[in-house]
């Protein structure tokens, strides 16, 4: 009996995908489930900075103090949680409205009308999503800040003489507009894909029955794209709730708080327990939203819009509006994509903010050696050793994270598909996707909580580069694992079986057969985490130390100090790097996120 069990285990673990699955269960269980338990415990634990306020308590004692203060205290809870919570809800709803309205409108114009310049519009419209989220936020401040709060007028006030009111320059209104513009390409991609693949006979039949264009749009087009709109709404809502950079840049000048900015303040301040409670609540909300998304999209097994019949689409003829609409849309895209970059360049050369006369322009913030009268003697970014250290850290971190996430994603995809249908495969698949459910800052807070002190044989990693690598690799694993699963699903098992019959070892089958065949898909599993890591702020803001600073956190710190010229110069540098990397991705893989939508 014992011999049979031993032989069965040997046979079981001789198959590489079984070994990979069990290793991933152990690793991902420790790196996703245990950190979640850790942050739950931190919400019930007295922290060293809170001992003075809790008489008779010692650090490490169990307490309900944080939960009571955040949720039940009549004075504290309002400012700490409920006010930021409702601000977050309204901001997220407004962001969804702007994103779906703009993204859906552009998707309809591209797929259903004869608008001009479709290829250019389709490519340019996704740029705001490729660029870091705070890009438009900084551009908004450059253009619309006012001297009442910003200290100096923005470009709009200088050019027109009109001073923008506070509600327009800062707070909820610009946050909604900026985040809506950032996520509009996401709505465009999802809704545009449905519209393009929709069976044209549905609309043609309605036209034969003398239905008007408006009635066809309301009764046929909108119901068909409704699943994509609901999915877009939930995913944009979840992303907006977890956004930190845009609310911080545009809300901080008028002390407008949302959950992420409040969490940053409390964890970095004297009340870390409050921040861990907020982080846990945000995680629960994120899980509920994505569970709701899966329930809605899975409640109907088929949204049949593609049939075996002809799908030639009768485009709406815009007639006299064709040229004006095309020009107007291109002008809007240029304003969103090009003007921000121009504003960063201009602001990075202006010595005295608000004065745009030629005599006030200088290269000191780029190549200056440093002057006591300017930013405490901080040298220009091209002469600044700390900027180069941040750039090196950003590139090194992105490369290492991409290598780890991409490699694990390939192995996970291989093992999940080879054991498809088993409970073990489903468990690993869910564990790989689990980090996507957590808001970035909350995820960073989890790892801050778990690795702040030594636990058994696990060392305290806070302040180390290893912690940034670890949190980045786990957070971006869902991108790489989805890429790996998708690539393996397209690959027949017979190809590997032929190699097995020939006696080729597993590692050689992977490197000589499987990876070369699907190299484009696997490559995207490396490059997507690289690009995402290069532009990330929320995930790392709580974890960096002076020696591990990266470009995005340095930009944030310069902006907080009021050194806007340096912040704009660094932002321009980051945008150029991220966009260049995206172009390289497209060149190497032939992939484009707008492919399949545009004309």
HUCOR-V637320 format. One record per backbone hydrogen bond with DSSP energy under -1.0 kcal/mol. NH is the residue of the N-H (numbers start at 1). CO is the residue of the C=O. Records with the same first field share a line. If there is no record, write none. Layout:
NH = CO ; CO
This chain:
5 = 1
6 = 2
7 = 3
8 = 4
9 = 5
10 = 6
11 = 7
12 = 8
13 = 9
18 = 15
19 = 15
20 = 16
21 = 17
22 = 18
23 = 19
24 = 20
25 = 21
26 = 22
27 = 23
28 = 24
29 = 25
30 = 26
31 = 27
32 = 28
34 = 29
37 = 33
38 = 34
39 = 35
40 = 36
41 = 37
42 = 38
43 = 39
44 = 41
46 = 61
50 = 47
57 = 54
60 = 46
61 = 58
63 = 44
68 = 64
69 = 65
70 = 66
71 = 67
72 = 68
73 = 68
77 = 73
80 = 76
81 = 77
82 = 77
83 = 78
85 = 81
86 = 82
87 = 83
88 = 84
89 = 85
90 = 86
91 = 87
92 = 88
93 = 89
94 = 90
95 = 91
96 = 92
97 = 93
98 = 94
99 = 95
100 = 96
101 = 97
102 = 98
103 = 99
104 = 100
105 = 101
106 = 102
107 = 103
108 = 104
109 = 105
110 = 106
111 = 107
112 = 108
114 = 316
121 = 117
122 = 118
123 = 119
124 = 120
125 = 121
127 = 124
130 = 126
131 = 127
135 = 132
138 = 134
139 = 135
140 = 136
141 = 137
142 = 138
143 = 139
144 = 140
145 = 141
150 = 146
154 = 145
155 = 142
156 = 143
158 = 154
159 = 155
160 = 156
161 = 157
169 = 165
170 = 166
171 = 250
175 = 171
176 = 172
177 = 173
178 = 174
179 = 175
180 = 176
181 = 177
182 = 178
183 = 179
184 = 180
187 = 183
188 = 184
189 = 185
190 = 186
191 = 187
192 = 188
193 = 189
194 = 190
195 = 191
196 = 192
197 = 193
199 = 305
202 = 199
204 = 200
205 = 201
206 = 202
207 = 203
208 = 204
209 = 205
210 = 207
211 = 206
216 = 212
217 = 213
218 = 214
219 = 215
220 = 216
221 = 216
222 = 217
224 = 220
225 = 221
229 = 225
230 = 226
231 = 227
232 = 228
233 = 229
234 = 230
235 = 231
236 = 232
237 = 233
238 = 234
239 = 235
240 = 236
241 = 237
242 = 238
243 = 240
248 = 244
249 = 245
250 = 246
251 = 247
252 = 248
254 = 251
255 = 252
256 = 251
262 = 258
263 = 259
264 = 260
265 = 261
266 = 262
267 = 263
268 = 264
275 = 271
276 = 272
277 = 273
278 = 274
279 = 275
280 = 276
281 = 277
282 = 278
283 = 279
284 = 280
285 = 281
286 = 282
287 = 283
288 = 284
289 = 285
290 = 286
291 = 287
292 = 288
293 = 289
294 = 290
295 = 291
296 = 292
297 = 293
298 = 294
315 = 313
316 = 112
321 = 318
322 = 319
325 = 321
326 = 322
327 = 323
328 = 324
329 = 325
330 = 326
331 = 327
332 = 328
333 = 329
334 = 330
335 = 331
336 = 332
337 = 333
338 = 334
339 = 334
342 = 338
343 = 339
344 = 340
345 = 341
346 = 342
347 = 343
348 = 344
349 = 346
351 = 360
355 = 352
360 = 357
361 = 358
362 = 349
366 = 363
367 = 363
368 = 364
374 = 371
377 = 371 ; 374
378 = 375
380 = 368
381 = 365
382 = 366
383 = 380
388 = 384
389 = 385
390 = 386
391 = 387
392 = 388
393 = 389
394 = 390
395 = 391
396 = 392
397 = 393
398 = 394
399 = 395
400 = 396
401 = 397
402 = 398
403 = 399
404 = 400
405 = 401
406 = 402
407 = 403
408 = 404
409 = 405
410 = 406
411 = 407
412 = 408
413 = 409
414 = 410
415 = 411
416 = 412
417 = 413
418 = 414
419 = 415
420 = 417
422 = 419
426 = 422
427 = 423
428 = 424
429 = 425
430 = 426
431 = 427
432 = 428
433 = 429
434 = 430
436 = 433
437 = 434
438 = 435
443 = 439
444 = 440
445 = 441
446 = 442
447 = 443
448 = 444
449 = 445
450 = 446
451 = 447
455 = 458
458 = 455
461 = 451
462 = 451
464 = 461
469 = 465
470 = 466
471 = 467
472 = 468
473 = 469
474 = 470
475 = 471
476 = 472
480 = 476
481 = 477
482 = 478
483 = 479
484 = 480
485 = 481
486 = 482
487 = 483
488 = 484
489 = 485
495 = 492
497 = 493
498 = 494
499 = 495
500 = 496
501 = 497
502 = 498
503 = 500
504 = 499
509 = 505
510 = 506
511 = 507
512 = 508
513 = 509
514 = 509
515 = 510
517 = 513
518 = 514
522 = 518
523 = 519
524 = 520
526 = 523
527 = 523
528 = 524
530 = 526
531 = 527
532 = 528
533 = 529
534 = 530
535 = 531
541 = 537
543 = 540
544 = 540
548 = 545
554 = 550
555 = 551
556 = 552
557 = 553
558 = 554
559 = 555
560 = 556
561 = 557
562 = 559
563 = 558
564 = 562
567 = 563
568 = 564
569 = 565
570 = 566
571 = 567
572 = 568
573 = 569
574 = 570
575 = 571
576 = 572
577 = 573
578 = 574
579 = 575
580 = 576
581 = 577
582 = 578
583 = 579
584 = 580
585 = 581
586 = 582
587 = 583
588 = 584
589 = 585
590 = 586
595 = 592
597 = 594
598 = 594
